[in-house]
Amino acid sequence: MHVSMEWLKEFVDIKDIDPVRYCDEMTMSGSKVESLEILGEEIENVVVGKIEKIESHPQADKLVICQVDVGKEILQIVTGADNIKEGDKVPVALPGAKLSGGLKIKKTKLRGVESTGMLCSAGELGMKTNLMPKEDTEGIYIFKDDYDIGADAKPLLGLDDIIVEYELTANRPDCHSIIGMARETSATFDRHLLIPVVEIDDNSGSERIEDKLSVEILNKQSCPRYVARMMKVNSMGPSPAWMAKRLLNCGIRPINVIVDVTNYVMLETGQPLHAFDYSKLGSDKIVVRNALKGEKTITLDGNERILDDDALVITNGEKPVAIAGIMGGENSEISEDTQMIVIESANFEKNSVRKTTKKLNFRTDSSTKFEKGIDPELAGFAADRAAQLLLELGACELINGKIDAYANKPKEKEIIIDAKWVNEFIGIGIEPGQMVEYLERLELKSDLNGNTITVTVPTFRQDLEIKEDIAEEIARLYGYNKIPNTVISGTATEGGRSQSQKFENIVKNILVDKNLYEILTYSFTSKNKLMDMNLSEDDSLIKDSIELINPLGEENSLMRTTLLPGMLQVISHNYNRNLPKGAFFEIAVSYKKTDKKNSLPKENKNLSIGMYGNEDFFSMKGIVELILNKARIDMQRVEYIRSSLPLYHPNRSAAVLVEGEEIGCFGEVHPKVCKTYDLPGKTYCGELDFEKIFELSDNDIKFEELPKYPGIQRDLAFLAQEDLPARKIEDAIKSNGGSLLKEVELFDVYQGTQIQSGYKSMAYSLYFQANDRTLTDDEVRKAMDKILEKCKKELGISLRDA
């Protein structure tokens, strides 16, 4: 929000306040100042001059010699400008003058002719040329009004102003206007606030608005109020210099007197206005309704807008003539031939305007104000203010009366506060009467009864809802810098990691110790990347994925259901940069759909591992078992079965089960996947459910007394069918070994010339021990016989030597 201090001083007397002090105190009272710009700060010794005579330069065809009256003397100035004529009044930089950019002017000779001073362009004076009409920016700037010769040019050009830029919060739409900031200034410095008195004689015209126009609102929720005034146009010329200067200094381009007045009133009051050409409306009525789905309209910027049925439009009863709160239509635009106008001053619901601007990807000064929420009480005042200015400027004649369709007039809120509570809440000690004074300065009517203050909140303060809001208003006028410092009180809570976070750090440290690099990949993937993992479209990893509404690109269009696409891409990236080996891991979240509609996705923390180079299946298995051991999951609870995930080689993969519950898979990547991801031929990867591992982990450390008696070890070598899983043999040994069998370990698998085709040799080490005695060979032999008998009967396997 840019505020002209010259304009602001019309509403509150702050002439004695230094601009820097003003900015500091406004910031401390809650209106943060972003920047302070002193216009024309570099400009010195520039006056109004009148060109009395123009002669050709004897030595140069493109130069002319001007005799310029600057009041005290006639100066001879040589210039190359071709847009000047005798009688023009122009800004003249006298000898010794300073211009924008630090340029200093002195007497000089141009092609042998003395030149005393310089005629100035708008750019040389530091004016906002990007907002000015082309004829004012090309060549020398020519004054349009008849100013006194020799007068200081800076105030006449609007270069004696100071522009303060505020960074306002979204909950203070009342501050997005000159009057709004004047109200804040008045309260901060305790100065009297002067609001323009608007009086319209609705009997001064010869016609009445009711005979020419009617207004109907079909969506009263999105348009609570619609005010219309009509005026006959006398002149469509430029606005006066004082108005054009203020618009320019606030960043708005002057166009013509009617458009400029609507913009001027918007800046002054915060209420956007729009002017329709009455003859182009093609109707004697205005209907405010929702657009039809697919309805089209061309806005003032010449672009066609396709609307949906959520957009609110202003129509002539049939077709749209404006998009409510955003921009008028080209079909009702005022022009030089306009003879009668309709001034619209309406209130549109902020969420309705915001939705439309977002869908159209189209935002204007008007929509920006409506999106923050505007007091509906402003609409009538702003319409009358615009009519008043147009009458004073002689640009229009009044058509008596105004139409005011006001559906739901807002009620003023009452908030009751206790003065004692306010002092305790803020940490100060001021009297209730002082609190009332602060609130009254902010135009918050307050009634004091003992320690109780009843505050009536005006409709323009939409941000005040609860007693804490009122306390904040008191605090900011009291002065945040005056609030005494206090030591923080309360109970301190010692920070620390949760058990799951500690376990995660332990696992990360173990993997790093094993020369695995931690990686971080995107949380997004794509259907193509998942399909490249040899998955079918009906696979749960694809079906359970969540599509992004506004993805960064096709390759990042889904939330990932697995970490493996990112892992495979990292392996591919490293392998294709001539790194012969690598091992990586990532602990991150995957996302899957839930059964509930419109619910958030289910998030689950997983661990992915990938390696290539001098690694094999058992390297991967070793890493998995290392993690399970660190979680204190008894390996007797763990089972490995063949994985059915098509990502892996069918004969070189395993699913990991703990007490029958699957916690993940790992194995050699399928050759087809290696080809699509451009991976080395022998690539291994896996993904484990990290949360399940933590849930299954045993954090209780149990003490067991060291055995007093020696144990006995026996080895068995079975001849088994090639496709018989080792797990079944191990289970058979454990289930029949009795309480004396403490450990079973597979230590050798052999297939070769000494073993017949289709079979394999599997050698196990068995360890027997008793806690209360030394075992005898007879006890161990009985256990061994039972194991051999059951293995032969249940699995059809026997000892190699048998």
DRENTI-334347 format. One record per residue (C-alpha): x, y, z; residue in three letters. Coordinates in steps of 0.001 Angstrom, whole numbers, plus 500000, padded with zeros to 6 digits. Each point is the difference from the previous one (the first is absolute). Example, Ala and Ser with C-alpha at 12.3 -4.5 7.8 and 13.67 -1.06 7.14 Angstrom:
// DRENTI-334347
       c1       c2       c3   residu
   512300   495500   507800      Ala
   501370   503440   499340      Ser
END
This chain:
// DRENTI-334347
       c1       c2       c3   residu
   500000   500000   500000      Met
   501555   503290   498820      His
   498889   503140   501847      Val
   500656   503562   498852      Ser
   500891   502116   503026      Met
   498811   503131   498197      Glu
   496594   498356   499561      Trp
   499988   498576   503538      Leu
   500510   503455   501492      Lys
   496566   501009   498710      Glu
   498469   497652   502580      Phe
   502351   500359   502977      Val
   502354   502833   500907      Asp
   503521   498539   500257      Ile
   501951   502818   498358      Lys
   502231   500304   503086      Asp
   500971   496323   500043      Ile
   503247   498935   498330      Asp
   499455   497225   497392      Pro
   502509   497656   501667      Val
   498357   500436   503397      Arg
   496607   499521   498366      Tyr
   501092   496666   498481      Cys
   501563   498778   503250      Asp
   496935   500767   502111      Glu
   497567   498574   497436      Met
   501993   496766   499959      Thr
   499979   499836   503793      Met
   496222   500507   500047      Ser
   499443   496996   497732      Gly
   500097   501484   496477      Ser
   503324   498725   498713      Lys
   501781   502383   497636      Val
   501808   498182   497223      Glu
   501664   502985   498330      Ser
   500150   503802   499908      Leu
   500498   501774   496676      Glu
   500593   503739   499822      Ile
   498989   501067   496490      Leu
   502128   502627   498301      Gly
   502621   499771   502730      Glu
   502773   500616   497458      Glu
   498160   502730   498103      Ile
   501155   503569   500699      Glu
   499568   503369   498292      Asn
   497399   498971   497394      Val
   497362   502653   499208      Val
   497109   500645   497624      Val
   501170   501728   496829      Gly
   498124   501380   496990      Lys
   501446   499581   496502      Ile
   499852   503491   498470      Glu
   501867   499339   496771      Lys
   501439   497064   498035      Ile
   502719   500431   497366      Glu
   501946   497557   497868      Ser
   503552   499193   501030      His
   502451   501412   497420      Pro
   502396   497056   500320      Gln
   497626   497021   500514      Ala
   496795   498984   498246      Asp
   498707   497944   502938      Lys
   500520   502678   502663      Leu
   497946   503123   500751      Val
   500681   503097   502104      Ile
   497269   500924   502478      Cys
   499510   503239   501888      Gln
   498371   498942   503267      Val
   498458   502333   502560      Asp
   500660   498629   503528      Val
   498587   503015   501848      Gly
   503095   501924   500990      Lys
   501696   499818   496616      Glu
   499884   498663   496464      Ile
   502309   497010   499504      Leu
   501404   498743   496716      Gln
   499775   496199   499917      Ile
   501029   497679   497161      Val
   498001   496773   499676      Thr
   499427   497181   497544      Gly
   496344   499472   500965      Ala
   497472   500203   497187      Asp
   496766   499906   502030      Asn
   500137   503608   501280      Ile
   498546   503225   498623      Lys
   499957   503661   500949      Glu
   497728   500670   502959      Gly
   500517   496589   501629      Asp
   500723   499916   503708      Lys
   502650   497454   500872      Val
   502226   498989   502942      Pro
   503338   501795   499734      Val
   503162   498943   501820      Ala
   501908   503175   500808      Leu
   503806   500108   500089      Pro
   501113   498125   503135      Gly
   496867   497860   500032      Ala
   500050   496287   500908      Lys
   497906   497379   498228      Leu
   499203   496324   500453      Ser
   503047   497756   500137      Gly
   502217   502783   501348      Gly
   500218   501927   496687      Leu
   501223   503586   500548      Lys
   499130   502795   497567      Ile
   502433   502754   499088      Lys
   500507   502556   497255      Lys
   501425   498463   496855      Thr
   500351   500465   496247      Lys
   498308   497748   497466      Leu
   501471   500309   496502      Arg
   501305   503463   500829      Gly
   496771   501362   501534      Val
   499798   500668   503736      Glu
   497324   498063   501898      Ser
   499061   501164   503505      Thr
   498038   497211   501634      Gly
   497966   497079   498654      Met
   496414   499210   499074      Leu
   499038   496807   501851      Cys
   498220   496801   499036      Ser
   497914   497941   502420      Ala
   502729   497355   500217      Gly
   502691   502545   500867      Glu
   497801   501193   502867      Leu
   499577   496475   501396      Gly
   496271   499812   499297      Met
   498233   496630   499610      Lys
   500146   499897   496221      Thr
   498733   496406   499817      Asn
   496597   501240   501211      Leu
   499852   503176   497929      Met
   498490   500452   496515      Pro
   502383   499805   497073      Lys
   499722   503702   499113      Glu
   501217   500958   503495      Asp
   503062   497753   499927      Thr
   501375   500637   496499      Glu
   501918   503225   499792      Gly
   499712   502953   502382      Ile
   497257   499841   502660      Tyr
   497388   502727   499316      Ile
   497782   501279   502793      Phe
   496286   499715   499199      Lys
   498944   502600   502582      Asp
   500859   503705   500006      Asp
   502502   500245   502838      Tyr
   501841   503159   501045      Asp
   503281   500580   498206      Ile
   502987   499454   502311      Gly
   498016   497858   502458      Ala
   501728   496979   501544      Asp
   499202   497077   497697      Ala
   500335   497206   502583      Lys
   496597   500362   501708      Pro
   498301   500569   496641      Leu
   501434   496685   498758      Leu
   499146   498096   503183      Gly
   503686   499732   500883      Leu
   499618   501568   503445      Asp
   498248   496904   501328      Asp
   501124   497173   502275      Ile
   498744   496478   499282      Ile
   499751   497551   502878      Val
   499577   496334   499133      Glu
   498276   497888   502645      Tyr
   500166   496227   500380      Glu
   496467   499356   501192      Leu
   498657   496724   501303      Thr
   497085   498333   498209      Ala
   497665   500453   502984      Asn
   500090   503818   499742      Arg
   498141   500854   496769      Pro
   498892   503276   501630      Asp
   503604   501223   499736      Cys
   500161   499582   496222      His
   498963   503604   499390      Ser
   501155   503550   500716      Ile
   497165   500484   502502      Ile
   500862   496692   501657      Gly
   503634   500982   500496      Met
   498922   503495   501073      Ala
   497883   498333   502700      Arg
   503044   498026   501169      Glu
   502171   503135   499880      Thr
   497418   501952   501995      Ser
   499914   497306   502693      Ala
   503794   499581   500146      Thr
   500791   503723   500392      Phe
   496729   500958   501729      Asp
   499123   502534   497296      Arg
   496526   501000   498795      His
   498692   498069   496991      Leu
   498264   501918   497191      Leu
   497736   497871   497782      Ile
   498659   501650   496805      Pro
   496457   501292   500387      Val
   497965   498610   497127      Val
   496723   501743   499245      Glu
   498059   499373   496807      Ile
   496914   502024   499144      Asp
   497822   497320   498445      Asp
   497544   502632   498748      Asn
   502558   501928   497930      Ser
   499563   497880   496866      Gly
   497160   499945   497498      Ser
   499552   496217   499819      Glu
   499731   497153   502475      Arg
   501981   496750   500049      Ile
   496885   497903   500707      Glu
   498672   500900   496540      Asp
   503126   498702   498295      Lys
   501357   497089   501993      Leu
   499123   497152   502364      Ser
   502266   497598   501903      Val
   499237   496376   500888      Glu
   502317   497743   502017      Ile
   499409   496277   499476      Leu
   502912   498863   502200      Asn
   499742   502108   503172      Lys
   502650   497939   501800      Gln
   502702   500827   497440      Ser
   498742   503574   499538      Cys
   498678   501389   503303      Pro
   499705   503567   498685      Arg
   499814   501748   496623      Tyr
   499886   503811   499742      Val
   499521   501757   496664      Ala
   500059   503684   499033      Arg
   499502   501496   496557      Met
   501469   503171   498519      Met
   499958   501857   496699      Lys
   503448   500594   498533      Val
   501065   503564   499221      Asn
   503678   499366   499317      Ser
   502156   496934   499459      Met
   503297   501863   500181      Gly
   502990   499377   502243      Pro
   499713   500330   503736      Ser
   501459   503085   501726      Pro
   503712   500028   500755      Ala
   499591   499595   503792      Trp
   498008   496812   499530      Met
   502292   498604   497288      Ala
   503046   500646   502231      Lys
   498490   498097   502912      Arg
   499034   497073   497802      Leu
   503490   499859   498475      Leu
   501696   500157   503380      Asn
   497842   497091   501208      Cys
   500839   497933   496924      Gly
   496866   500445   497851      Ile
   500023   501266   496416      Arg
   497704   503001   499349      Pro
   497613   499319   497080      Ile
   497094   502463   499936      Asn
   498048   501924   502587      Val
   497256   497386   500558      Ile
   502318   496992   500279      Val
   502426   502045   502096      Asp
   497264   500989   502448      Val
   498991   496357   500517      Thr
   503650   499068   500608      Asn
   500488   503028   502249      Tyr
   497028   499054   502170      Val
   501237   496376   500147      Met
   503362   501188   501355      Leu
   498383   502477   502363      Glu
   497295   497758   501487      Thr
   501136   496444   499160      Gly
   496732   499345   498091      Gln
   500480   498982   496318      Pro
   497657   501731   497536      Leu
   499131   499420   496372      His
   498397   502252   497385      Ala
   497783   498554   497241      Phe
   498992   501775   496793      Asp
   496199   500052   500456      Tyr
   499263   499942   496280      Ser
   502207   496895   499514      Lys
   498212   498075   502743      Leu
   497187   499439   497517      Gly
   497503   499717   502839      Ser
   498402   501994   502795      Asp
   500852   497462   502656      Lys
   502986   498437   501715      Ile
   499758   496392   501186      Val
   502671   498505   502265      Val
   500118   496222   499574      Arg
   502282   496998   499708      Asn
   501432   499353   496573      Ala
   498798   497124   497902      Leu
   502485   497138   499661      Lys
   502201   500781   496986      Gly
   498626   503553   499629      Glu
   502443   502327   498251      Lys
   500740   503704   500375      Thr
   502718   502348   498776      Ile
   501480   502180   502745      Thr
   501422   503518   499681      Leu
   503478   498622   499323      Asp
   498693   498416   496781      Gly
   500286   496391   501184      Asn
   497183   497481   499764      Glu
   499166   498371   503339      Arg
   498201   496674   500229      Ile
   498007   499847   503235      Leu
   498523   497218   502100      Asp
   496871   500073   502114      Asp
   501921   501082   503138      Asp
   500945   503360   498462      Ala
   497811   503011   500804      Leu
   499218   502337   497104      Val
   498277   503337   499477      Ile
   497565   499717   497085      Thr
   497510   502143   498114      Asn
   497451   497269   500635      Gly
   501334   497859   497168      Glu
   503759   500154   499474      Lys
   502910   500830   502350      Pro
   501315   503572   500006      Val
   502542   499433   502795      Ala
   501557   497261   502138      Ile
   498970   500984   503508      Ala
   502821   501500   502031      Gly
   502650   499340   497350      Ile
   499590   501946   496740      Met
   497377   501589   497793      Gly
   499042   498743   496585      Gly
   501155   501423   496690      Glu
   496373   500198   498872      Asn
   499157   502689   502589      Ser
   503274   501950   499996      Glu
   499793   503784   500182      Ile
   501494   501949   497099      Ser
   500287   503560   498675      Glu
   496444   499705   498651      Asp
   498482   498948   503324      Thr
   497093   502257   500967      Gln
   498685   498313   503126      Met
   501682   497752   502572      Ile
   498957   497584   502722      Val
   502306   500032   503035      Ile
   500124   496604   501700      Glu
   501021   499829   503655      Ser
   499329   496462   501173      Ala
   501102   497607   502685      Asn
   501000   496492   498932      Phe
   500706   497100   502355      Glu
   503760   499423   500261      Lys
   500012   496219   499518      Asn
   497888   500273   496843      Ser
   502442   502503   498454      Val
   503031   497978   501096      Arg
   498696   496792   498395      Lys
   499298   501769   496713      Thr
   503394   501739   499829      Thr
   501717   496695   500731      Lys
   498081   498087   497340      Lys
   500531   502746   497405      Leu
   503608   500576   501131      Asn
   499140   503686   499798      Phe
   500482   502535   502799      Arg
   499406   503781   499982      Thr
   500267   502881   502499      Asp
   496256   499673   500537      Ser
   500019   496235   500603      Ser
   502974   500293   502366      Thr
   497951   502274   502254      Lys
   496828   497902   499793      Phe
   501931   496815   500785      Glu
   500964   501431   503386      Lys
   496420   500918   500902      Gly
   498485   503497   499771      Ile
   497532   501644   502368      Asp
   496610   500106   498211      Pro
   499294   503349   501681      Glu
   502654   501570   497743      Leu
   498043   499489   496787      Ala
   497515   502852   500470      Gly
   502636   502486   501189      Phe
   502336   499202   497083      Ala
   497234   500393   497385      Ala
   499071   503401   501434      Asp
   503667   501049   500215      Arg
   500550   499173   496307      Ala
   496875   501945   499024      Ala
   501126   502953   502131      Gln
   503424   500139   498313      Leu
   498553   499727   496481      Leu
   497604   502848   500789      Leu
   502763   502178   501509      Glu
   502229   499404   496981      Leu
   497151   500874   497628      Gly
   500426   496684   498211      Ala
   496419   498799   500563      Cys
   496473   501039   500916      Glu
   498011   498116   502600      Leu
   497039   497769   499312      Ile
   497997   500179   503228      Asn
   499940   497118   502453      Gly
   501960   496812   500445      Lys
   499112   496316   500044      Ile
   501122   498170   503130      Asp
   499254   496270   500035      Ala
   501098   499037   503511      Tyr
   499056   496437   500893      Ala
   501666   499172   503300      Asn
   501203   503001   501943      Lys
   502760   498938   502434      Pro
   499542   500625   503686      Lys
   502636   501566   502188      Glu
   501586   497526   502413      Lys
   500375   500535   503724      Glu
   503009   498659   501890      Ile
   500169   500222   503797      Ile
   503398   500150   501676      Ile
   501203   500323   503567      Asp
   502640   502685   500547      Ala
   501746   497929   502669      Lys
   500219   497045   497618      Trp
   501441   502256   497254      Val
   502776   501201   502309      Asn
   500848   496435   501032      Glu
   499810   498732   496419      Phe
   502329   502667   498591      Ile
   502193   500429   503083      Gly
   499327   503698   500609      Ile
   498124   502091   502535      Gly
   497882   502783   498498      Ile
   496706   501432   501122      Glu
   496720   498903   498355      Pro
   499379   503592   498916      Gly
   503292   500007   498079      Gln
   498958   496785   498248      Met
   496721   501630   498956      Val
   501936   502990   498603      Glu
   502187   497725   497869      Tyr
   496956   498165   498662      Leu
   498088   503211   499236      Glu
   502992   501233   497989      Arg
   499538   496923   497826      Leu
   496272   500821   499573      Glu
   499049   497104   502272      Leu
   497131   501323   502077      Lys
   500577   498901   503607      Ser
   497792   500145   503093      Asp
   501740   499719   503375      Leu
   498190   498529   502987      Asn
   502381   499465   502892      Gly
   502727   497747   498610      Asn
   497787   498704   497187      Thr
   500306   501542   496537      Ile
   497359   499299   497350      Thr
   501524   500601   496566      Val
   497800   500544   496939      Thr
   501925   498902   496942      Val
   499229   501938   496777      Pro
   499351   498000   496849      Thr
   503270   501099   498386      Phe
   502014   498150   502691      Arg
   499291   496461   498840      Gln
   503138   498740   501758      Asp
   498714   500586   503538      Leu
   498209   496882   501242      Glu
   501098   499152   503557      Ile
   501224   501754   503128      Lys
   503638   499239   499157      Glu
   499573   502115   496842      Asp
   498901   502966   502118      Ile
   502933   499474   502355      Ala
   502321   500135   496999      Glu
   498496   503336   498895      Glu
   500683   501420   503472      Ile
   503535   498593   500028      Ala
   501008   501452   496653      Arg
   498842   503524   500882      Leu
   501541   499742   503457      Tyr
   503227   499083   498214      Gly
   501564   496588   499644      Tyr
   503345   501535   500914      Asn
   498543   501197   503337      Lys
   498892   496553   501124      Ile
   502456   498959   502749      Pro
   502256   497034   499417      Asn
   499191   496910   502030      Thr
   501770   496707   500531      Val
   498317   497104   498259      Ile
   498044   497947   502505      Ser
   498671   496476   499833      Gly
   501253   496469   500149      Thr
   502881   499182   497709      Ala
   499707   496763   498103      Thr
   503181   498148   499188      Glu
   500244   499246   496328      Gly
   501116   496689   498637      Gly
   499503   497376   497335      Arg
   497249   497431   500170      Ser
   500847   496295   500093      Gln
   499170   499651   496302      Ser
   502270   502949   499144      Gln
   502817   498500   502054      Lys
   499548   496668   498236      Phe
   500081   501744   496623      Glu
   503298   501683   500864      Asn
   501446   496673   501151      Ile
   499051   498345   496708      Val
   501401   502885   497969      Lys
   503309   499824   501874      Asn
   500230   496237   499483      Ile
   499377   500315   496257      Leu
   502530   502813   499662      Val
   502529   497843   501892      Asp
   499388   497318   497359      Lys
   500983   502493   497267      Asn
   496467   500795   498815      Leu
   499305   503589   498966      Tyr
   496781   501653   501201      Glu
   497964   501549   497187      Ile
   496975   502313   499815      Leu
   497622   499693   497052      Thr
   496799   501797   498933      Tyr
   496695   499040   501608      Ser
   498523   499956   496482      Phe
   500136   497439   497248      Thr
   498020   499148   496868      Ser
   497979   497150   498614      Lys
   502668   499375   497366      Asn
   502710   499602   502626      Lys
   497848   497503   501886      Leu
   499180   498105   496785      Met
   503727   499870   499231      Asp
   500349   497910   503176      Met
   498239   497170   498142      Asn
   496714   500730   501797      Leu
   496565   499581   498450      Ser
   497348   502725   500092      Glu
   497928   498099   502557      Asp
   502952   499671   502396      Asp
   499273   501579   503393      Ser
   503069   502246   499721      Leu
   498331   501679   497006      Ile
   496337   499708   501016      Lys
   500671   501466   503460      Asp
   501976   502971   498678      Ser
   498685   503561   500350      Ile
   499958   502386   497039      Glu
   501103   503594   500552      Leu
   497570   502728   498937      Ile
   502757   502370   498907      Asn
   503164   497931   499372      Pro
   503389   501464   499153      Leu
   499992   497782   496910      Gly
   498914   496612   498705      Glu
   503030   498327   501587      Glu
   498858   501278   503431      Asn
   496249   499496   499682      Ser
   499461   497401   502765      Leu
   500783   499786   503696      Met
   502375   497057   500363      Arg
   498650   496710   501348      Thr
   503496   498517   500156      Thr
   503527   501386   500375      Leu
   501482   497666   497395      Leu
   499575   502148   496825      Pro
   502123   502697   501633      Gly
   502569   497410   501132      Met
   500272   498477   496509      Leu
   500457   503445   498468      Gln
   502827   500770   502446      Val
   501741   496704   499153      Ile
   499590   500706   496266      Ser
   501331   503541   500436      His
   503151   498783   501785      Asn
   500594   496964   497767      Tyr
   499768   502106   496822      Asn
   502640   502361   501342      Arg
   502574   497231   500076      Asn
   499790   499167   503698      Leu
   500696   496229   500057      Pro
   498201   499305   503285      Lys
   497649   501616   502445      Gly
   497684   499339   502936      Ala
   497218   502343   501133      Phe
   497113   500246   502444      Phe
   497088   502312   500698      Glu
   497538   500244   502888      Ile
   496997   501975   498821      Ala
   496211   500069   499767      Val
   497787   498359   497379      Ser
   496392   501001   499347      Tyr
   496970   497832   499229      Lys
   496291   500580   499528      Lys
   497584   499197   502784      Thr
   496499   498587   499686      Asp
   498428   503203   501326      Lys
   499012   502578   497375      Lys
   501791   503387   500119      Asn
   502225   498790   502835      Ser
   503715   500589   500322      Leu
   502305   497277   498652      Pro
   501447   497343   502259      Lys
   503635   500831   500667      Glu
   502459   497249   500877      Asn
   503729   500225   500672      Lys
   502007   497490   497964      Asn
   503659   499061   499637      Leu
   501364   499431   496506      Ser
   503422   498468   499264      Ile
   501789   499712   496679      Gly
   503426   498751   498908      Met
   501989   498946   496967      Tyr
   503584   499031   499167      Gly
   501712   497398   502219      Asn
   496763   499055   501768      Glu
   497608   497052   499792      Asp
   496715   498735   501432      Phe
   501599   498998   503277      Phe
   501555   503454   500438      Ser
   496516   501404   499922      Met
   498729   497289   502363      Lys
   502828   500753   502400      Gly
   499006   503669   500150      Ile
   496361   499045   500669      Val
   500979   497608   502784      Glu
   502306   502622   501500      Leu
   497051   502394   500277      Ile
   497739   497307   501484      Leu
   502683   499077   502530      Asn
   500347   503635   501011      Lys
   496239   500066   500565      Ala
   500507   496950   502265      Arg
   497637   497927   497889      Ile
   500815   496350   500718      Asp
   501058   498397   496727      Met
   497928   496967   500942      Gln
   496956   502234   499443      Arg
   501237   500930   496495      Val
   499113   498084   496858      Glu
   501032   500524   496367      Tyr
   497693   498956   497161      Ile
   500127   500589   496276      Arg
   498832   503499   499043      Ser
   497236   500387   497423      Ser
   500859   503641   499191      Leu
   500769   500154   496244      Pro
   502725   502578   500631      Leu
   502336   497183   501103      Tyr
   501585   496997   498326      His
   497553   497108   500613      Pro
   502676   497701   501464      Asn
   502178   502546   501806      Arg
   497647   501906   502273      Ser
   498400   499592   503381      Ala
   497151   501393   502040      Ala
   500858   500500   503685      Val
   497414   498795   502524      Leu
   500048   500420   503769      Val
   497595   497576   501680      Glu
   498117   499741   496724      Gly
   499693   503762   499423      Glu
   501774   501358   496911      Glu
   502290   502944   500708      Ile
   501629   500378   496583      Gly
   501739   498457   496987      Cys
   503473   500020   498513      Phe
   501898   498331   497206      Gly
   501677   500294   496632      Glu
   498304   502439   497644      Val
   498295   498365   497006      His
   502054   500255   496764      Pro
   497085   501738   498272      Lys
   499956   502715   502679      Val
   503785   500337   499770      Cys
   499613   500738   496317      Lys
   497194   502593   500347      Thr
   501757   501825   502867      Tyr
   503440   499629   498351      Asp
   501476   498099   502964      Leu
   502967   497615   500240      Pro
   499180   496356   499376      Gly
   500305   499030   503657      Lys
   498088   502559   502035      Thr
   498498   499239   503401      Tyr
   497412   501960   501880      Cys
   497394   499632   502713      Gly
   497359   501851   501952      Glu
   499009   499371   503614      Leu
   497127   501363   502049      Asp
   501998   502013   502510      Phe
   497026   500687   502261      Glu
   499155   496283   500266      Lys
   503609   499152   500825      Ile
   499885   502499   502849      Phe
   496656   498641   501214      Glu
   501359   496430   499972      Leu
   503254   500946   501667      Ser
   500697   498862   503534      Asp
   501351   502848   502098      Asn
   500173   497952   503183      Asp
   503497   498744   500729      Ile
   499786   496755   501968      Lys
   502801   498550   502083      Phe
   500779   496303   499684      Glu
   502576   498309   502169      Glu
   502973   498571   498143      Leu
   499762   496214   499657      Pro
   501980   497989   502564      Lys
   500056   496755   498042      Tyr
   501588   499303   496611      Pro
   497916   499404   496889      Gly
   500350   497497   497167      Ile
   500128   500904   496297      Gln
   498879   497692   497202      Arg
   500019   500515   496230      Asp
   497451   498635   497544      Leu
   500256   500007   496184      Ala
   496687   499293   498249      Phe
   499422   499043   496402      Leu
   496889   502007   499022      Ala
   498047   500849   496885      Gln
   501261   503109   498267      Glu
   496753   501949   500515      Asp
   499593   499185   503704      Leu
   500302   503244   502070      Pro
   502645   499975   502720      Ala
   497426   501439   502374      Arg
   497939   496793   499973      Lys
   503008   497904   500944      Ile
   500943   502413   502758      Glu
   496440   500003   501384      Asp
   499940   496202   499990      Ala
   503289   499862   501932      Ile
   498839   502548   502573      Lys
   496575   498441   500552      Ser
   501476   496563   500667      Asn
   503200   500908   501781      Gly
   498311   500492   503348      Gly
   501040   502392   502790      Ser
   503640   498949   499838      Leu
   500458   501418   496462      Leu
   501186   503595   500406      Lys
   501269   501060   496562      Glu
   499618   498906   496376      Val
   502136   501520   497242      Glu
   500219   499250   496285      Leu
   503706   500165   499182      Phe
   500311   498434   496545      Asp
   497975   499465   496816      Val
   501635   497890   497274      Tyr
   499020   498968   496480      Gln
   502564   498352   497777      Gly
   501328   496834   498377      Thr
   499689   497984   503202      Gln
   496308   500861   500319      Ile
   497440   498623   497616      Gln
   498098   502372   497753      Ser
   496967   501676   501580      Gly
   501386   499699   503525      Tyr
   502152   502034   502341      Lys
   502009   499364   503138      Ser
   499004   502131   503032      Met
   502263   499861   503085      Ala
   498730   501137   503417      Tyr
   501793   500535   503284      Ser
   497931   499036   503084      Leu
   500942   501047   503535      Tyr
   498561   498132   503031      Phe
   500300   501123   503596      Gln
   498284   499563   503394      Ala
   499922   502619   502739      Asn
   500174   497524   502899      Asp
   502400   497281   498875      Arg
   502585   498819   497539      Thr
   498320   498235   497116      Leu
   500848   496389   499135      Thr
   500495   498648   496497      Asp
   496937   497835   500497      Asp
   497733   503040   500594      Glu
   501324   501748   496931      Val
   499748   496830   497869      Arg
   496292   499612   500880      Lys
   499313   503586   498966      Ala
   501941   499535   496763      Met
   498160   496782   499153      Asp
   496649   501709   500469      Lys
   501070   502884   497755      Ile
   501183   497646   497239      Leu
   496851   497887   500191      Glu
   497656   502977   499754      Lys
   501991   501658   497182      Cys
   499826   496799   497945      Lys
   496303   499501   500719      Lys
   498823   503597   499582      Glu
   502405   501358   497380      Leu
   501355   496886   498301      Gly
   503608   500886   500672      Ile
   502797   497899   501429      Ser
   503653   500286   500901      Leu
   502432   500159   497091      Arg
   501887   496938   501241      Asp
   496811   497922   500475      Ala
END
